C-alpha cells in the first residue's frame, strides 16, 4: 500500500485518486496513518462481506432476545463479582 502525507495528497489528488482505483492509498497526518483512499468498487466489496447487524433494544429479533435471556457469563467473570459489592 502506498503511503502519502495529507499535504502530498492535496497537491496531487488526481494522481493518487487514479492510483486508488488499483490499490488502497494510506494518507498520513503528522506521521500517523489517518485515512485510506480506495475505489468505490473495493469499498462496496468489503462492505458486502460485513454481515453484522445493529439493533435498538426494541428492535431485537425474538430469537436473539431469547438467546440473550438464556446466555450465561463465562466462568472467569466470577473473579469480578467483588467489584459489584457496595
NORLINBEL-V266428 format. One record per residue. N is the residue number from 0. RES is the residue in one letter. PSI is psi in degrees with one decimal (* if undefined). Layout:
BEGIN
((N	RES	PSI) (N	RES	PSI))
END
This chain:
BEGIN
((0	X	132.7) (1	X	137.4) (2	X	133.9) (3	X	153.9) (4	X	160.6) (5	X	-34.2) (6	X	-43.5) (7	X	-38.7) (8	X	-42.9) (9	X	-39.6) (10	X	-37.4) (11	X	46.6) (12	X	-45.4) (13	X	-44.9) (14	X	-45.6) (15	X	-28.5) (16	X	-35.0) (17	X	-42.0) (18	X	-38.0) (19	X	-17.8) (20	X	-22.8) (21	X	-33.5) (22	X	153.3) (23	X	148.2) (24	X	120.5) (25	X	130.4) (26	X	124.1) (27	X	153.6) (28	X	120.3) (29	X	39.4) (30	X	-1.9) (31	X	141.2) (32	X	128.8) (33	X	-44.3) (34	X	161.2) (35	X	126.2) (36	X	126.8) (37	X	165.2) (38	X	154.4) (39	X	-35.8) (40	X	-42.0) (41	X	-40.6) (42	X	-45.7) (43	X	-39.0) (44	X	-45.5) (45	X	-40.2) (46	X	-36.7) (47	X	-24.1) (48	X	-18.3) (49	X	105.5) (50	X	10.8) (51	X	153.5) (52	X	146.8) (53	X	139.2) (54	X	147.9) (55	X	157.6) (56	X	-39.1) (57	X	-7.2) (58	X	-4.8) (59	X	126.8) (60	X	149.2) (61	X	-43.7) (62	X	-31.6) (63	X	-39.0) (64	X	-42.2) (65	X	-41.9) (66	X	-38.5) (67	X	-38.8) (68	X	-33.8) (69	X	-13.6) (70	X	142.2) (71	X	141.4) (72	X	152.6) (73	X	152.9) (74	X	-36.0) (75	X	-16.2) (76	X	-16.5) (77	X	-28.0) (78	X	-16.3) (79	X	-3.5) (80	X	-35.2) (81	X	-21.4) (82	X	-17.0) (83	X	-6.0) (84	X	143.2) (85	X	*))
END
